[in-house]
Amino acid sequence: MYPLLNIDGLSVTFQTEEGISEALREISLTISRNEILAIVGESGSGKSVTALSILQLVPSPPAIYTAGNIYFSEDSNERVDLLKLEGDQLQRTRGNKIAMIFQEPMTSLNPVMSCGEQVMEALMIHKKINRQKAKERTLYWFERVKLPDPAGVFEKYPHQLSGGQKQRVMIAMAMSCEPSLLICDEPTTALDVTVQKTILRLIKELQQEAGMGVLFITHDLGVVAEIADRAVVMYKGEIVEQGNTKDIFLHAQHPYTKALIACRPVNHKRGERLPVVADFIGRSERKEVQISDLEITGGQLTEREKKEVLLKVEGLSVHFESRRSLFGITGTVIKAVEDVSFEVYKGETLGLVGESGCGKTTLGRTLLRLIEPVSGKIIYNGKDLVTTGTKEMRTLRKDLQIIFQDPYSSLNPRISIGAAIAEPMKVHQLGNNDTGRKEKVIELLRKVDLLPEHYNRYPHEFSGGQRQRIVIARALSLDPSFIICDECVSALDVSVQAQVLNLLNDLKKEFGFTVIFISHDLSVVRYISDRILVMNKGKIEESGPADEIYFHPKSAYTKKLVNSIPKGGMN
């Protein structure tokens, strides 16, 4: 009896301007019914190319399938090579027999069609049923994926839903035709840990009920431990290890697999230097790093440092009007931040954690007066920023910097990264001349582990992790005393995340700045912070020392955040 899916010796190359680039090298794997197989690896490892090739979703050209086959067998009497399907045959397979859930639902869903119409369209095309029957099936699946108010969601457009709700719509669409094989390409990467946990549980439940096979793509081994029966580890276009998920965690063989397990912050003491892939697979084939050998860079603040308050927030509130009528009548008022008070000590890293919509990003931006509060005080070095005039505030901004979540949208694609880093220095008239500023920029590039020759390159020429280093260098160009990091590692691979967290710890030690670190991931916040504030619905739910909040949470909300963290591979 054939497996449901059999990828046999698949090799794929891409024709680029620089020449031939090898994306996959002799990939072989199988998936059976009633099984979840996870493919794990960093960006560029080839995992998404493998998944997209199954449905011929990789454009060809530039992709060239140089070797191999992808066999699909719904039953023992039928075995087809998916790479040889064309036209109507391919159309009947896509979304019907094999369905796919993509990483970013907002770009996968049609913004000008209601969510219900999009699922109905798939049903009418593949199942040849009328609109009434398609609507009934759509509402049925909206209930199955536990969407609140299925009838209401049916009429809504994608932008009117939260990230978790959009992902549930994608799951409903994928499941509506009852496929034999479901491909999930990083379906939880951008979600809060609590939403991620519910989505993983939902996929597992639907898989077990339908008896289908699932191919789950991710870069996080913690997620693999939560959901997969077997795992395949990919590195630079090759499979370096595969087997039972539990065996891989307990007895990893390949250095790359060991690196992916080791670099997760959840596996380390607070402030302990995180290992990275280069520690396990170096150019000179370095010896394997033991966790106990790694340098400790963090630590609790001294009592003297604790007494020196840099920032004091008193009764801060931020409200937004949800809508205003044609005649200027005010609609609903959303209380994004409500009566928040706390202190930040000089030299500390204060973690700010909570789910999407809790108000943490709004609070961070309000502290820098990027959003205006309706009431309260923001006292920085004895001066209330809320009442500070525009001209004086512009001068103060040299000391107050922010690192945003998406480094690509934070950088101007039309200017080189050298010019981007030098621009704030020019605005604030730092440095004697352009030559002096260029020397400072090159020094900063070295400090964030980039090269002087990167000075004249443009943002699109760098990876996500490198772009994050660039915006960190730009924030440091003004020698600030206070930096807000807003979800600055949430979209990065776990190994790149480890590099950036190590870099922040090193730079903080060297420059002595104070940090508010905002994230939805409590394990990352616990690792890098001295103290933690937990936000929920615009208010501070709980606060205290990082380890105390993480290991001994008091509120039910904080306990839920802790319990939602994928803990696979913990010692």
C-alpha positions in Angstrom: 0.0 0.0 0.0 1.4 3.4 -1.0 1.7 6.3 1.5 -0.6 9.3 0.9 2.3 11.4 -0.3 5.7 10.3 -1.4 8.3 12.9 -2.4 11.1 10.9 -4.1 14.5 12.4 -4.8 13.2 15.9 -5.5 15.8 18.5 -6.7 14.9 22.0 -7.6 17.1 24.8 -8.9 16.4 28.5 -9.6 17.7 30.5 -12.6 18.8 33.9 -11.3 20.8 36.8 -12.7 23.8 35.5 -10.8 23.4 32.0 -12.3 22.0 28.7 -11.1 20.9 28.5 -7.4 20.2 25.1 -5.9 17.1 25.2 -3.7 16.4 21.5 -3.0 18.8 18.6 -3.2 17.4 15.0 -3.4 14.6 15.5 -0.9 12.7 12.3 0.0 9.9 11.9 2.5 6.5 10.3 3.0 3.2 11.2 4.7 0.6 8.7 5.7 -3.1 9.2 6.5 -3.8 10.0 10.2 -0.3 11.5 10.5 1.2 15.0 11.0 4.6 15.4 9.5 6.5 18.6 10.4 9.2 20.1 8.2 11.4 22.4 10.4 14.2 24.8 9.4 15.2 28.4 9.1 14.3 30.8 6.3 16.1 29.6 3.2 16.3 26.0 4.3 14.0 24.9 1.5 10.9 23.9 3.5 8.5 26.2 1.8 9.8 25.3 -1.7 9.2 21.7 -0.8 5.6 22.4 0.3 4.7 24.7 -2.6 6.2 22.2 -5.1 3.5 19.7 -4.1 0.8 21.8 -5.8 3.1 23.3 -8.5 2.9 26.8 -6.8 6.5 27.6 -7.4 6.7 29.6 -10.7 8.6 27.6 -13.4 10.6 29.4 -14.7 12.6 30.5 -12.7 12.2 27.2 -10.9 13.5 24.1 -12.7 12.7 20.6 -11.4 15.9 18.8 -12.2 15.1 15.4 -10.6 12.5 13.5 -8.6 8.8 12.8 -8.4 5.9 13.7 -6.0 3.5 10.8 -5.8 0.0 11.2 -4.4 -2.2 8.2 -3.6 -5.7 8.7 -2.2 -6.2 4.9 -2.4 -4.0 1.9 -3.4 -5.5 1.8 -6.9 -4.5 5.3 -7.9 -1.1 6.9 -7.8 -0.4 10.1 -9.6 2.8 12.2 -10.1 1.7 15.7 -9.0 4.5 17.3 -11.1 3.0 15.9 -14.3 -0.5 17.2 -13.7 -1.8 20.0 -16.0 -4.9 22.1 -16.6 -8.1 20.7 -15.2 -6.4 17.8 -13.5 -4.3 20.1 -11.5 -7.3 22.4 -10.8 -9.3 19.4 -9.4 -6.4 18.6 -7.1 -5.6 22.0 -5.7 -7.9 23.0 -2.8 -10.0 19.8 -3.3 -7.9 16.7 -2.7 -4.9 18.7 -1.3 -5.5 22.0 0.5 -3.1 24.6 1.8 -3.1 27.1 4.7 -0.6 29.9 4.1 1.5 31.9 6.6 -0.1 35.3 6.2 -3.9 35.2 5.9 -4.3 38.9 5.1 -2.4 38.5 1.9 -4.0 35.1 1.1 -7.6 36.3 1.5 -9.2 38.5 -1.1 -9.8 42.0 0.5 -12.7 42.8 -1.7 -14.8 39.7 -1.0 -16.5 38.8 2.2 -15.1 35.9 4.1 -18.2 33.8 3.5 -18.2 34.4 -0.3 -14.5 33.2 -0.5 -15.3 29.9 1.2 -18.4 29.5 -0.9 -16.5 30.1 -4.1 -14.1 27.1 -3.3 -17.1 24.8 -2.5 -19.0 25.7 -5.7 -16.0 25.2 -7.9 -14.8 21.9 -6.4 -18.1 20.3 -5.2 -20.4 21.6 -7.9 -23.1 22.6 -5.5 -25.5 25.6 -5.6 -25.1 28.8 -3.5 -27.6 27.8 -0.8 -25.9 24.5 -0.2 -22.5 26.2 -0.3 -23.6 28.8 2.3 -24.9 26.1 4.6 -21.5 24.2 4.4 -19.6 27.5 4.9 -21.5 28.3 8.1 -21.0 24.7 9.2 -17.3 25.0 8.9 -17.2 28.4 10.5 -18.8 26.8 13.5 -16.4 23.8 13.4 -13.3 26.1 13.5 -15.0 27.9 16.5 -15.4 31.4 15.0 -17.5 33.6 17.2 -20.8 34.5 15.5 -20.4 32.5 12.2 -23.2 34.3 10.5 -21.6 37.7 11.3 -18.2 36.6 10.2 -19.8 35.3 6.9 -20.7 38.9 6.0 -17.4 40.5 7.2 -14.3 41.3 5.1 -10.8 40.1 6.1 -9.7 43.5 7.5 -12.6 43.4 10.0 -11.2 40.3 11.7 -8.3 39.7 14.1 -5.3 37.7 13.0 -6.5 34.6 14.8 -10.0 34.9 13.2 -8.5 35.3 9.7 -6.4 32.2 10.2 -9.6 30.3 11.3 -11.3 31.4 8.0 -8.3 30.1 6.1 -8.6 26.8 7.9 -12.4 26.6 7.2 -11.7 27.3 3.5 -9.0 24.6 3.4 -11.1 22.0 5.2 -14.4 22.8 3.5 -13.7 20.4 0.6 -12.6 17.7 3.0 -9.1 17.1 1.5 -7.0 14.0 2.0 -3.8 16.1 2.6 -3.6 19.5 4.3 -0.4 21.6 3.9 0.2 24.2 6.7 2.9 26.7 5.8 3.9 28.6 9.0 0.2 29.1 9.9 0.9 30.4 13.5 4.2 32.4 13.1 2.7 35.9 13.5 0.1 35.0 16.1 0.1 35.5 19.9 1.2 32.4 21.9 -2.4 32.0 23.2 -4.0 32.2 19.8 -1.2 29.9 18.4 -2.1 27.3 21.0 -5.8 27.3 20.0 -5.0 27.1 16.3 -2.6 24.2 16.8 -5.2 22.4 18.9 -7.8 23.0 16.2 -5.7 21.7 13.4 -4.9 18.6 15.5 -8.6 18.0 16.3 -9.7 18.4 12.6 -6.9 16.1 11.4 -7.9 13.3 13.9 -11.6 13.6 13.0 -11.0 13.5 9.3 -8.1 11.0 9.3 -6.2 13.2 6.8 -2.5 13.6 6.5 -0.9 17.0 7.4 2.3 18.5 6.3 3.2 21.3 8.8 5.9 23.8 8.0 7.6 25.8 10.8 10.9 27.2 12.0 10.0 26.6 15.7 10.9 23.2 17.1 8.7 24.0 20.1 5.6 24.1 17.8 6.7 20.8 16.3 6.7 19.2 19.7 3.1 20.4 20.3 1.6 19.0 17.1 3.7 16.6 15.0 4.0 12.8 15.0 7.2 12.8 12.9 9.6 15.6 12.0 12.0 16.4 9.1 14.8 18.9 9.7 16.0 20.8 6.6 19.2 22.8 6.3 20.4 24.5 3.1 18.1 22.6 0.8 18.8 19.1 2.3 17.2 16.9 4.8 19.7 16.5 7.6 17.6 14.5 10.1 14.1 12.9 10.3 12.3 10.6 12.6 9.8 10.4 15.5 9.3 13.8 17.1 10.1 12.7 20.6 13.3 10.9 19.5 14.5 14.0 17.7 14.1 16.1 20.8 15.7 13.6 23.2 18.4 12.2 20.9 19.1 14.8 18.2 22.0 13.6 15.9 22.8 16.5 13.6 24.5 19.6 14.9 21.9 21.8 13.2 19.0 20.1 14.9 20.9 20.5 18.3 21.3 24.2 17.5 17.6 24.8 16.8 16.7 23.1 20.1 19.4 24.9 22.1 18.9 28.5 20.8 15.3 28.8 22.1 15.1 31.4 25.0 12.7 29.1 26.9 15.5 26.6 27.4 17.8 29.1 29.2 18.2 31.0 32.4 17.5 34.7 32.3 20.4 36.7 30.7 22.4 33.6 29.8 24.1 34.0 26.5 22.1 32.1 23.8 23.9 29.7 21.6 23.5 30.2 17.8 23.8 28.0 14.8 27.4 29.1 14.2 28.3 27.7 17.6 27.3 24.2 16.3 28.1 24.5 12.6 31.0 26.8 12.1 33.3 27.4 9.2 36.0 25.8 11.1 33.7 23.0 12.4 33.9 24.2 16.0 33.4 21.7 18.8 29.9 21.3 20.1 29.0 24.0 22.7 27.7 22.9 26.1 25.0 25.2 27.5 26.9 25.3 30.9 30.0 26.8 29.1 28.1 29.9 27.8 28.8 33.3 29.3 26.3 35.0 31.5 25.5 38.5 30.3 22.4 39.5 32.3 21.7 39.9 36.0 19.6 41.7 38.5 20.1 45.4 39.0 21.9 46.5 42.1 20.0 48.2 44.9 21.6 51.5 44.0 20.5 51.3 40.3 17.0 50.3 41.4 16.6 53.6 43.3 17.4 55.8 40.3 14.2 56.3 38.4 14.6 57.3 34.7 11.0 57.3 33.7 7.9 57.6 35.8 4.4 57.1 34.3 1.4 58.3 36.3 -2.3 57.7 35.5 -1.7 57.5 31.7 -4.7 57.0 29.5 -5.0 56.8 25.7 -8.5 56.7 24.0 -9.4 56.3 20.3 -12.7 57.1 18.6 -13.8 54.1 16.6 -15.8 56.1 14.1 -17.2 59.6 13.6 -20.4 60.3 11.7 -20.8 62.6 8.7 -22.1 65.3 11.0 -19.2 65.0 13.4 -21.1 63.1 16.1 -18.6 61.0 18.0 -19.0 57.2 17.9 -17.6 54.5 20.3 -14.6 55.4 22.4 -11.9 52.7 22.7 -9.9 52.8 25.9 -6.6 51.5 24.5 -4.6 52.4 27.7 -6.5 53.2 30.9 -4.9 54.7 34.1 -1.5 53.1 33.8 1.2 53.9 36.3 4.7 52.4 36.6 8.4 53.3 37.0 11.5 52.4 34.9 14.8 52.4 36.6 18.0 53.6 34.9 19.9 50.8 33.2 17.2 48.1 33.5 15.3 46.2 30.8 11.6 46.4 31.6 9.5 43.8 29.7 6.0 44.7 28.6 4.0 41.6 27.6 0.4 40.8 26.5 -1.7 39.6 23.6 -2.5 41.7 20.5 -4.9 44.4 21.4 -3.9 44.7 25.0 -2.5 48.2 24.5 1.3 47.5 24.9 2.3 49.0 21.5 0.0 52.0 22.1 1.6 52.5 25.5 5.1 52.3 24.1 4.4 54.8 21.4 2.7 57.2 23.8 5.8 57.2 26.0 7.6 58.8 23.1 4.7 61.1 22.3 4.2 59.4 18.9 0.6 59.1 20.2 -1.0 61.8 22.4 -2.5 60.7 25.7 -5.9 62.0 27.0 -4.6 62.3 30.6 -1.7 61.4 32.8 2.0 62.2 33.1 5.2 60.8 31.5 8.1 62.1 33.6 11.5 61.5 32.0 14.5 62.7 33.9 12.3 65.0 36.0 10.5 66.5 32.9 6.9 65.8 32.0 6.9 64.9 28.3 3.1 65.3 28.1 3.4 69.1 28.6 6.7 69.5 26.8 6.5 71.8 23.7 7.2 70.6 20.1 10.6 72.3 19.8 11.9 71.0 23.1 10.5 67.5 22.4 12.4 67.4 19.1 15.6 68.0 21.0 14.7 65.3 23.6 14.1 62.7 20.8 17.8 62.3 20.5 17.7 60.5 23.8 14.5 58.5 23.1 14.5 55.9 20.4 12.3 53.1 19.2 13.0 49.9 17.2 9.9 48.8 15.4 8.6 45.3 14.6 9.1 45.3 10.9 12.6 46.5 9.9 11.9 46.5 6.2 9.0 49.0 6.5 11.2 51.1 8.9 13.8 51.6 6.2 13.5 53.7 3.1 14.1 51.3 0.2 15.5 54.1 -1.9 18.4 55.1 0.3 21.5 53.0 1.3 21.7 51.7 4.8 24.7 53.9 5.5 22.7 57.0 4.6 19.8 55.7 6.7 21.9 55.3 9.8 23.7 58.7 9.2 20.4 60.6 8.6 19.4 61.0 12.3 22.9 62.3 13.1 22.6 64.8 10.4 19.2 66.0 11.6 20.4 66.4 15.2 23.7 68.0 13.9 26.0 65.3 15.5 29.4 64.8 14.0 31.7 67.4 12.5 31.0 66.6 8.9 29.8 63.9 6.5 33.2 62.1 6.7 33.0 62.0 10.5 29.5 60.7 10.4 30.4 58.0 7.9 33.2 56.8 10.3 30.7 56.6 13.1 28.3 54.6 10.9 31.0 52.1 9.9 31.9 51.7 13.6 28.2 51.0 14.4 27.9 48.5 11.6 30.9 46.6 13.1 29.2 46.7 16.5 26.1 45.0 15.2 28.1 42.4 13.3 27.8 43.9 9.8 30.6 44.8 7.5 31.9 48.3 6.3 31.2 47.3 2.7 27.5 47.1 3.6 27.5 50.9 3.9 26.4 51.5 0.2 23.9 48.5 0.0 20.1 48.8 0.0 17.6 47.3 2.5 16.4 44.6 0.0 19.9 43.2 -0.2 19.7 42.0 3.4 18.0 39.2 5.3 15.4 39.9 8.0 17.9 39.5 10.8 20.4 41.8 9.1 17.8 44.4 8.6 16.9 44.3 12.3 20.6 44.9 13.1 20.6 47.9 10.8 17.6 49.5 12.6 19.4 48.8 15.9 22.5 50.6 14.6 20.3 53.5 13.5 18.7 53.8 16.9 22.2 53.8 18.6 23.6 56.4 16.2 22.3 59.2 18.5 23.7 57.6 21.7 20.2 57.4 23.3 19.7 56.7 27.0 16.3 55.1 26.5 15.1 52.7 23.8 11.8 51.0 23.2 12.0 47.6 21.4 8.5 46.9 19.9 8.2 43.2 18.9 11.7 43.5 17.4 12.3 39.8 17.3 8.8 38.3 16.9 9.1 37.7 13.1 12.6 36.2 13.1 13.7 32.6 12.9 14.6 31.2 16.4 18.3 31.1 15.6 18.3 34.7 14.2 16.2 35.8 17.2 19.0 34.4 19.5 21.6 36.4 17.6 19.6 39.7 18.0 18.8 39.0 21.7 22.5 38.4 22.4 23.4 41.6 20.4 20.9 43.7 22.5 22.4 42.3 25.7 25.9 43.1 24.5 25.1 46.6 23.3 23.2 47.4 26.5 26.2 46.3 28.5 28.5 48.5 26.4 26.3 51.7 26.0 24.4 51.5 29.3 21.0 52.5 27.8 17.6 51.6 29.4 15.1 49.4 27.5 11.4 48.7 27.5 11.1 45.4 25.6 7.6 44.9 24.2 6.5 41.4 23.0 3.6 38.9 23.1 6.0 36.1 23.9 6.5 35.8 27.6 9.4 33.4 27.3 11.5 36.0 25.3 10.5 38.8 27.7 11.4 36.7 30.7 14.8 35.9 29.2 15.9 39.5 28.5 14.1 41.5 31.2 14.9 42.5 34.8 11.2 43.2 35.6 8.0 42.4 33.7 4.7 44.3 33.3 1.8 42.2 32.1 -0.9 44.1 30.2 -4.5 43.1 29.6 -7.3 45.2 28.1 -5.4 48.5 28.5 -4.4 48.0 32.1 -1.4 46.5 34.1 -2.5 43.0 35.1 0.6 42.1 37.1 4.1 43.3 37.6 7.3 42.0 39.3 10.8 40.5 38.8 11.0 38.5 35.6 11.6 35.1 37.0 8.8 35.6 39.6 6.3 36.5 37.0 7.3 33.6 34.7 7.6 30.8 37.3 5.1 32.0 39.9 2.4 34.0 38.1 -0.4 35.2 40.3 -3.2 36.3 37.9 -5.2 33.9 35.7 -4.3 35.9 32.6 -0.5 35.6 33.2 -0.9 31.9 33.9 -2.7 31.5 30.6 0.2 33.3 28.8 2.8 31.0 30.5 0.8 27.8 29.7 0.5 28.8 26.0 4.3 28.8 25.4 5.5 25.8 23.4 7.9 24.1 25.8 9.1 21.2 23.6 12.7 20.4 24.1 13.0 21.9 27.6 15.4 20.2 30.0 
